[in-house]
Amino acid sequence: MLAAAMILSAASAATNVISGGRGNDVLVGDQGNDVLRGQEGDDIALGGLGIDIVIGNAGNDILAGGMATDLMMATPSTPMKAKLMRCSSSSTIGLVTLVDCRS
């Protein structure tokens, strides 16, 4: 799926905004409250430890929340086969709000 992916990650515990480019990207949040925004291409967006907003866009994206209370959003241009999921290896599970704006 991601033949030539660009990996973009948060660099600090502060609030970070990470946006993908036109190709296939891997967006990785950190311990801060991050905004991860997929653009064109088949992106993988993984929230980190903070309260994250993970947004899909055009392309077959995989959106995964992190360890806290996250918001994951599929925009109208996100294909129906894109995946929105909760990922956690912790016994403390945060809340995930899925907002699916696809028709």
N, C-alpha and C positions, 0 to 999 in steps of 0.2 A: 504494500500500500504506500509506504513512504520511501520511495526509491532514493530521492535526494532531499533529505529533510534538513532544515536549519533548526538548530536547538537554541532557544532563547530562554534564559532563566533569570529570576529575580536575584539581585545582588545584596540585598540587605533585609533587615527586619522592618523597614519602613514600608509605607504603601507604595507599591510599584504598579505601573501600567505596562503590560507587555503585549505588543501587537505583532501578529504574524505578517508575512509578506505575501507575494503572489504565489509562491510555491508551497510545497508541503512543509509544515513547521511542527516542531515540538515545543510547546510553551509550558514552562515549569514554574510554579509559584514557590515562594519561600515562606518563612515564618511570619511575614507581615501580612497585612490585608491587601491582597493583590487583585488587579483587574487583568484577566487574560482574555484577549480578543483575537479569535481566529479570523483570518481574512480569506482570500482566494486559496484554493488548494485543499488537500486533505490534511487537516491539522489534528494534532493531539494536544489537548490543553489539560494540564493537571494542576489543580489547586494545591496549595501547601498547607501549612499549619494555621494560618490566619483565617479570617473571615473573607472569603474570596468571591468575586463575581467572575464567572467563566461563561464566555459568550461565543457561540458558534456563528458561522457565516456561510458563504458559498463553499461547496466542497463537502465531502463525506467526513465530517469531523467526529472525533471522540472527545467528549467533554466529561471530565471526572472531577468531582469535588475532593477536597482534602479532609483534614481532621476536624474542622470547626463547622460552624453554621455557614453554609455556602449558598449562593444563588447561581444556578446554571440556566442559561437562556438560549433557546434556539430561535433565531430570527426568521422572518419570512423567507429569506433566501437560503436557509439551511435545508438540505435535502431531507426527505422523510426517513431515509435509511441511516442518517447520522445517529450516533448513540449518545445518550445522556445517562451517566451512571454515578453511583456513590462508591468510592473506594476508601477503605479504611482497614488498617491492620491493628487498630487500637480497640480496646474494650469500651472506650468512651466514644460513642458515636454522636457526632453533631447532627444538626438538622440540615436537610437539603431542600431547598425550594426549587422546583423545576418549573420554568416558565416557557411553554412551548407556543410560539407565535406562528408556527407553520400552519397552513390551511389543511 
